[in-house]
Amino acid sequence: MSGVEVVVHAGHALTEPPSFVEHASINQWRSEARAALNLPDAPVIACGHQSEAWHPGILAKNMWVQGVAQREHATAVHVMVDQDGFDGMHVEWPFQRPDGWWGLRGHRFLRSGGETASMRCPAEPPRSVDAGSGVLPDIVHGLDAIQLALSTHSTATDAAMQGTLAMLSLAEPWLAMPHIVRASDLMQTSFAKCLIEAMLHDPVACATTLNKALVMAPRSARPLRVQRTDAELPLWLLGPQGQRQRANAAQTRAALASGGTLLPRAFFMSVIARTALADLFVHGLGGSLYEPASDAWMRSWRGWIPPSFAMVTANVRLPLTMPKDPMPQGVPFRRAWCDPHLLQTHSTGPSPERQRALAMISSIPHRDPRRRSMYEELIRERNTARLHRSEELESLHSNEAMAGAARIARTLAARRSWCFALVPKNLMTELRDALLTRLPA
């Protein structure tokens, strides 16, 4: 299974937003945000993601953003989600086993940050990678390219910037470098400060309306803790080592008074990006699924809904060829191992021999010594049958292991989350071309 699939729900490019939010013109909020973020004074088309090994669906957002921005004479922006944790640029790839099926290997190029925000994880030279045997040439080349890109940007300000610059530089055959905006810097916009002031004015209202809205996006986030006069807010504080910490209103006021760092959590970040940063914000499939909760939250809490967004994603699979599937088996190995006579009857229940032995054992009263003797005879007979049918059992065990390998290989062949740098270049070019045909009218 290989090829390219593109999914685009475009809405309308530069759609008309609400005229006023929070008692000010939305165009004023956007103009002030562009100034605060050092962006050109022009419309913005934006998307974003964490600093990690991007799969083609993530790159597809950036490709589509750039296509729309070029046509609309707008600024293409990538929001670097630098307040999230950092996985150390972990990359997995398939390899072909000696039996022809595909297995999985992985490598972490940098140190993982755990709960430390990626903006506080240090950039560093990457660990060397060895693709191993049985690996497609495109994958070997891609792994080397990832290592080189991370090495090139190892003097970046932090691991978030290192990983993002590495991914964008690897995408240069299909994507011009966009403007990079840190998600943490969104908090410097006048719009974010306005909403934080509203949170602190009535933290319970902010938290309870968000908690009620989470029913629109089950399992997207844990509800905020609410007390009688205080509540947890959709913000992060940073601890001494850069670890993310939940914050209530009192802790947020203290952080503001002491010059501490406040960071947006997912729903708040999305509201800022859709309303004050971008004239059109583009989500992937995952982000689009929780936006009904963002809309419900803002409608209930502030009385308005953020501007609409687009959704762009793609499925690109590696060209993994498969050997012939193993023959289906009538009797599972585990059952045959416990009851070898099943190989003669090809049934799934106890064999007649086993049934007779069990019936005789059950007919003997408990604590009768004959019961134990009959059980031991059953075990001896089973072991003898294993010896007589050892070749059949070995073949059954081998076929079952091969069937398990086949299931894993088929899962890997259907997988869409490989890093795009491992994908054949012709498929990435096909992806870009397909996206350019799906720009909004």
C-alpha positions as CSV (number, residue, x, y, z in Angstrom):
1,M,0.0,0.0,0.0
2,S,1.5,3.4,-1.0
3,G,0.5,6.7,-2.5
4,V,-0.9,10.1,-1.4
5,E,-4.3,11.0,0.0
6,V,-5.1,14.7,0.7
7,V,-8.0,16.0,2.9
8,V,-8.8,19.7,2.8
9,H,-11.8,21.5,4.4
10,A,-10.9,25.0,3.3
11,G,-13.8,27.1,4.4
12,H,-13.1,30.5,2.8
13,A,-9.7,32.1,2.5
14,L,-9.5,35.3,4.6
15,T,-13.2,34.9,5.6
16,E,-14.9,37.8,7.2
17,P,-14.4,37.6,11.0
18,P,-16.6,39.1,13.7
19,S,-16.3,42.8,13.5
20,F,-15.7,43.4,17.2
21,V,-14.5,41.1,20.0
22,E,-13.8,42.3,23.6
23,H,-15.0,45.8,22.7
24,A,-12.4,46.4,20.0
25,S,-12.1,45.9,16.3
26,I,-10.7,42.5,15.4
27,N,-8.6,44.2,12.8
28,Q,-7.1,46.3,15.6
29,W,-6.3,43.2,17.6
30,R,-4.6,41.6,14.5
31,S,-2.6,44.7,13.7
32,E,-1.3,45.0,17.2
33,A,-0.5,41.3,17.3
34,R,1.5,41.6,14.0
35,A,3.5,44.5,15.5
36,A,4.2,42.6,18.8
37,L,5.3,39.5,16.8
38,N,7.5,41.4,14.3
39,L,5.4,40.3,11.4
40,P,4.7,42.3,8.2
41,D,1.6,44.5,8.3
42,A,-0.3,42.2,6.0
43,P,-2.8,39.4,6.3
44,V,-1.5,36.2,7.9
45,I,-2.2,32.6,7.0
46,A,-0.9,30.3,9.7
47,C,-0.6,26.8,11.0
48,G,1.5,25.3,13.8
49,H,2.8,22.2,15.5
50,Q,5.1,20.9,18.2
51,S,8.9,20.5,17.6
52,E,9.1,16.8,16.6
53,A,9.6,14.6,13.6
54,W,6.7,15.7,11.4
55,H,4.7,13.3,9.4
56,P,3.6,14.3,5.9
57,G,0.2,15.4,7.2
58,I,1.9,18.1,9.3
59,L,4.0,19.3,6.4
60,A,0.8,19.3,4.3
61,K,-0.6,22.1,6.5
62,N,2.5,24.3,5.8
63,M,2.4,23.6,2.1
64,W,-1.3,24.6,1.8
65,V,-0.7,27.7,4.0
66,Q,2.1,28.8,1.7
67,G,-0.1,28.2,-1.4
68,V,-2.9,30.3,0.0
69,A,-0.5,33.0,1.3
70,Q,1.2,33.4,-2.1
71,R,-2.1,33.7,-3.9
72,E,-3.6,36.2,-1.4
73,H,-0.3,38.2,-1.0
74,A,-0.4,37.3,2.7
75,T,2.3,36.2,5.2
76,A,2.8,32.5,5.8
77,V,3.4,31.7,9.5
78,H,4.3,28.6,11.3
79,V,3.4,28.7,15.0
80,M,6.1,26.7,16.9
81,V,4.4,25.1,19.9
82,D,7.3,25.6,22.2
83,Q,5.4,25.4,25.5
84,D,4.7,21.7,24.9
85,G,6.9,18.8,26.1
86,F,9.8,17.6,24.0
87,D,10.2,14.0,22.7
88,G,13.9,14.3,21.7
89,M,13.1,14.1,18.0
90,H,12.2,10.4,18.2
91,V,12.0,8.8,14.7
92,E,10.8,5.3,13.8
93,W,11.4,3.4,10.6
94,P,10.6,0.0,9.1
95,F,13.1,-2.7,8.2
96,Q,12.7,-5.9,6.3
97,R,13.3,-9.0,8.3
98,P,15.0,-12.1,6.8
99,D,11.6,-13.8,6.4
100,G,10.4,-10.8,4.2
101,W,8.1,-9.2,6.7
102,W,8.6,-5.7,8.1
103,G,9.7,-4.8,11.6
104,L,10.2,-1.5,13.4
105,R,13.3,0.3,14.7
106,G,13.6,3.7,16.3
107,H,16.1,6.3,17.4
108,R,15.9,9.4,19.7
109,F,18.3,12.0,18.2
110,L,18.2,14.4,21.2
111,R,17.5,14.2,24.9
112,S,13.8,14.0,25.8
113,G,12.6,16.8,28.0
114,G,9.7,15.0,29.7
115,E,7.4,17.7,31.2
116,T,10.0,20.4,30.7
117,A,8.7,22.9,28.0
118,S,10.7,22.4,24.8
119,M,11.6,26.2,24.9
120,R,13.6,25.4,28.0
121,C,15.3,22.2,26.6
122,P,18.8,22.9,25.3
123,A,19.7,22.5,21.7
124,E,22.6,20.0,21.3
125,P,24.4,17.9,18.6
126,P,22.3,14.9,17.7
127,R,23.2,11.3,18.5
128,S,24.4,9.3,15.5
129,V,21.9,7.0,13.9
130,D,22.5,3.6,12.4
131,A,19.6,2.5,10.1
132,G,20.6,-1.2,10.3
133,S,20.1,-3.9,7.7
134,G,17.0,-4.4,5.5
135,V,16.2,-0.7,5.2
136,L,15.0,1.0,2.0
137,P,17.6,3.5,0.5
138,D,15.2,6.4,0.9
139,I,14.9,5.7,4.6
140,V,18.7,5.5,5.0
141,H,19.1,8.8,3.2
142,G,16.3,10.4,5.2
143,L,17.8,9.4,8.6
144,D,21.1,10.8,7.6
145,A,19.4,14.0,6.4
146,I,17.6,14.4,9.8
147,Q,20.8,13.9,11.7
148,L,22.6,16.5,9.4
149,A,19.7,19.0,9.8
150,L,19.7,18.7,13.5
151,S,23.5,19.1,13.6
152,T,23.3,22.2,11.4
153,H,20.9,23.8,13.8
154,S,22.5,22.5,17.1
155,T,23.4,26.1,18.1
156,A,19.8,27.2,18.0
157,T,18.4,29.0,21.1
158,D,16.7,25.9,22.4
159,A,15.5,22.4,21.4
160,A,12.2,23.7,20.1
161,M,13.8,26.0,17.6
162,Q,16.4,23.3,16.7
163,G,13.8,20.7,15.9
164,T,11.5,23.1,14.0
165,L,14.3,24.6,11.9
166,A,15.5,21.1,11.1
167,M,12.1,20.0,9.8
168,L,11.6,23.2,7.8
169,S,15.0,23.0,6.3
170,L,14.4,19.3,5.3
171,A,11.2,20.5,3.6
172,E,13.0,23.1,1.4
173,P,12.5,21.2,-1.9
174,W,8.7,21.8,-1.5
175,L,8.4,24.7,1.0
176,A,9.9,28.1,1.4
177,M,10.8,29.0,4.9
178,P,7.8,30.6,6.6
179,H,7.9,33.2,9.4
180,I,8.2,31.3,12.7
181,V,6.2,32.6,15.7
182,R,6.7,31.0,19.1
183,A,3.4,30.0,20.8
184,S,4.9,31.4,24.0
185,D,5.2,34.9,22.3
186,L,1.5,34.9,21.6
187,M,1.1,35.9,25.3
188,Q,2.8,39.2,24.5
189,T,-0.1,40.3,22.2
190,S,-2.6,42.8,23.5
191,F,-5.4,40.3,22.8
192,A,-3.9,37.6,25.0
193,K,-3.4,40.1,27.8
194,C,-7.0,41.2,27.5
195,L,-8.3,37.7,27.9
196,I,-5.9,37.0,30.8
197,E,-7.4,40.1,32.5
198,A,-10.9,38.6,32.0
199,M,-9.7,35.3,33.4
200,L,-8.4,37.0,36.6
201,H,-11.6,39.1,36.9
202,D,-13.7,35.9,37.2
203,P,-11.6,32.8,37.2
204,V,-14.5,30.6,38.2
205,A,-16.6,31.6,35.2
206,C,-13.6,31.0,32.9
207,A,-12.9,27.5,34.2
208,T,-16.6,26.3,34.5
209,T,-17.5,27.4,31.0
210,L,-14.4,25.6,29.6
211,N,-15.2,22.5,31.6
212,K,-18.7,22.4,30.3
213,A,-17.4,22.9,26.7
214,L,-15.1,19.9,27.0
215,V,-18.1,17.7,26.4
216,M,-17.7,18.7,22.8
217,A,-14.2,17.2,22.7
218,P,-14.1,14.2,25.0
219,R,-10.7,13.1,26.3
220,S,-9.1,16.2,24.8
221,A,-8.2,17.7,28.1
222,R,-8.6,17.2,31.8
223,P,-11.2,19.6,33.4
224,L,-9.9,22.5,35.3
225,R,-10.0,22.4,39.1
226,V,-12.6,24.8,40.4
227,Q,-13.0,26.1,44.0
228,R,-15.5,28.5,45.5
229,T,-13.6,31.8,44.7
230,D,-10.6,30.6,42.7
231,A,-10.0,28.2,39.8
232,E,-7.3,26.7,37.7
233,L,-6.8,28.6,34.4
234,P,-5.9,27.4,30.9
235,L,-2.3,28.5,31.4
236,W,1.0,27.0,32.3
237,L,3.6,28.4,34.7
238,L,7.2,27.4,34.3
239,G,9.0,25.9,37.3
240,P,12.7,26.6,38.1
241,Q,13.9,23.9,35.7
242,G,11.4,24.8,33.0
243,Q,8.8,22.2,33.9
244,R,5.2,23.1,33.2
245,Q,3.0,23.7,36.2
246,R,-0.7,24.2,36.4
247,A,-1.8,27.6,37.6
248,N,-4.9,29.0,39.4
249,A,-5.8,32.7,39.5
250,A,-3.8,33.5,42.6
251,Q,-0.7,31.8,41.2
252,T,-1.2,33.7,37.9
253,R,-1.4,37.0,39.7
254,A,1.8,36.3,41.6
255,A,3.6,35.3,38.4
256,L,2.5,38.5,36.7
257,A,3.7,40.6,39.7
258,S,7.1,38.9,39.8
259,G,7.7,38.8,36.1
260,G,7.2,35.0,35.8
261,T,6.5,33.3,32.5
262,L,2.9,32.5,31.5
263,L,2.2,30.1,28.7
264,P,-1.0,29.3,26.9
265,R,-2.5,25.8,27.0
266,A,-4.1,24.3,23.9
267,F,-7.6,25.8,23.9
268,F,-6.4,29.3,24.8
269,M,-3.5,29.1,22.3
270,S,-6.0,28.2,19.6
271,V,-8.3,31.1,20.4
272,I,-5.5,33.6,20.2
273,A,-4.2,32.1,16.9
274,R,-7.6,32.1,15.2
275,T,-8.7,35.5,16.5
276,A,-5.7,37.8,16.8
277,L,-2.8,36.2,14.9
278,A,-4.2,34.8,11.6
279,D,-6.7,35.9,9.1
280,L,-7.0,32.2,8.4
281,F,-5.7,29.5,10.7
282,V,-5.2,25.9,9.5
283,H,-5.6,22.9,11.7
284,G,-4.8,19.3,11.1
285,L,-7.3,16.6,11.8
286,G,-6.5,16.4,15.5
287,G,-6.7,20.1,16.2
288,S,-10.0,20.4,14.2
289,L,-11.7,17.9,16.5
290,Y,-11.3,20.0,19.6
291,E,-12.3,23.3,18.1
292,P,-16.0,22.8,18.7
293,A,-15.1,23.0,22.4
294,S,-13.1,26.2,21.9
295,D,-16.1,27.7,20.1
296,A,-18.5,26.6,22.9
297,W,-16.2,27.9,25.6
298,M,-15.9,31.4,24.1
299,R,-19.6,31.6,23.3
300,S,-20.5,30.8,26.8
301,W,-17.7,32.7,28.6
302,R,-17.2,35.8,26.4
303,G,-20.3,35.9,24.1
304,W,-18.5,35.5,20.8
305,I,-17.1,32.7,18.6
306,P,-13.5,32.8,17.1
307,P,-13.3,33.1,13.3
308,S,-13.6,29.9,11.3
309,F,-10.5,27.8,10.4
310,A,-9.4,25.4,7.7
311,M,-8.5,21.8,8.1
312,V,-5.7,20.2,6.0
313,T,-4.1,16.8,6.4
314,A,-2.6,14.1,4.2
315,N,-1.9,10.3,4.3
316,V,1.3,9.3,2.7
317,R,2.5,5.7,3.1
318,L,5.8,4.1,2.4
319,P,6.1,1.6,-0.5
320,L,6.5,-1.5,1.6
321,T,6.2,-4.7,-0.5
322,M,4.7,-7.8,1.2
323,P,5.5,-11.5,0.9
324,K,2.6,-13.9,0.4
325,D,0.4,-14.2,3.5
326,P,0.7,-17.4,5.5
327,M,-1.9,-20.1,5.1
328,P,-4.8,-19.8,7.7
329,Q,-4.6,-22.3,10.5
330,G,-7.5,-24.4,11.8
331,V,-6.2,-24.9,15.3
332,P,-4.3,-22.3,17.4
333,F,-0.9,-23.4,18.5
334,R,-1.6,-22.9,22.2
335,R,-4.6,-25.3,22.0
336,A,-2.8,-27.9,20.0
337,W,0.2,-27.7,22.4
338,C,-2.2,-28.4,25.4
339,D,-4.2,-31.0,23.5
340,P,-2.1,-32.4,20.5
341,H,-5.0,-34.8,19.5
342,L,-6.8,-31.7,18.1
343,L,-4.3,-31.9,15.1
344,Q,-6.1,-35.1,14.1
345,T,-9.7,-33.9,14.5
346,H,-9.1,-30.2,13.5
347,S,-11.7,-29.2,16.0
348,T,-11.5,-26.3,18.5
349,G,-12.9,-27.9,21.6
350,P,-11.3,-30.7,23.7
351,S,-10.4,-33.8,21.7
352,P,-12.3,-37.0,22.3
353,E,-9.2,-38.4,24.2
354,R,-9.1,-35.3,26.4
355,Q,-12.8,-35.4,27.0
356,R,-12.8,-39.1,28.1
357,A,-9.8,-38.4,30.5
358,L,-11.5,-35.4,32.0
359,A,-14.8,-37.3,32.5
360,M,-13.0,-40.1,34.3
361,I,-11.2,-37.7,36.6
362,S,-14.4,-35.8,37.4
363,S,-16.1,-39.1,38.3
364,I,-13.6,-39.9,41.0
365,P,-14.4,-38.3,44.4
366,H,-12.2,-35.4,45.6
367,R,-9.2,-36.4,47.8
368,D,-9.3,-39.9,46.3
369,P,-5.7,-40.8,45.4
370,R,-6.9,-42.2,42.1
371,R,-7.8,-38.7,41.0
372,R,-4.2,-37.5,41.1
373,S,-3.0,-40.7,39.4
374,M,-5.5,-40.2,36.5
375,Y,-4.3,-36.6,36.2
376,E,-0.7,-37.6,36.0
377,E,-1.6,-40.2,33.4
378,L,-3.3,-37.5,31.4
379,I,-0.1,-35.4,31.4
380,R,2.0,-38.3,30.4
381,E,-0.3,-39.1,27.5
382,R,-0.2,-35.5,26.4
383,N,3.6,-35.4,26.5
384,T,3.7,-38.6,24.4
385,A,1.4,-37.1,21.9
386,R,3.6,-34.0,21.7
387,L,6.5,-36.1,20.8
388,H,4.6,-38.0,18.1
389,R,3.3,-34.8,16.6
390,S,6.4,-32.7,17.1
391,E,6.8,-31.8,13.5
392,E,3.2,-30.7,13.1
393,L,3.4,-28.6,16.3
394,E,6.7,-27.0,15.2
395,S,5.1,-26.1,11.8
396,L,2.0,-24.7,13.5
397,H,4.1,-22.6,15.9
398,S,6.2,-21.3,13.0
399,N,3.1,-20.4,10.9
400,E,1.5,-18.7,13.9
401,A,4.6,-16.6,14.4
402,M,4.6,-15.7,10.7
403,A,0.9,-14.7,10.9
404,G,1.8,-12.4,13.8
405,A,4.6,-10.9,11.8
406,A,2.3,-10.4,8.9
407,R,-0.2,-8.5,11.0
408,I,2.5,-6.2,12.3
409,A,3.8,-5.7,8.7
410,R,0.4,-4.8,7.4
411,T,0.0,-2.3,10.2
412,L,3.3,-0.7,9.2
413,A,2.4,-0.6,5.6
414,A,-0.8,1.2,6.4
415,R,0.9,3.7,8.8
416,R,0.8,7.4,7.9
417,S,2.9,8.8,10.7
418,W,6.5,8.2,9.3
419,C,8.7,11.3,9.3
420,F,8.3,12.9,5.9
421,A,12.1,12.9,5.5
422,L,11.9,9.1,5.1
423,V,9.3,9.3,2.3
424,P,10.4,9.0,-1.3
425,K,10.8,12.5,-2.8
426,N,8.5,11.8,-5.7
427,L,5.7,11.2,-3.2
428,M,6.4,14.4,-1.4
429,T,6.3,16.3,-4.7
430,E,3.0,14.5,-5.5
431,L,1.7,15.7,-2.1
432,R,2.6,19.3,-2.7
433,D,1.1,19.3,-6.2
434,A,-2.1,17.7,-5.0
435,L,-2.4,20.4,-2.3
436,L,-2.0,23.2,-4.7
437,T,-5.0,21.9,-6.6
438,R,-7.1,22.2,-3.5
439,L,-6.6,25.9,-2.7
440,P,-9.9,27.6,-1.9
441,A,-11.7,29.3,-4.8
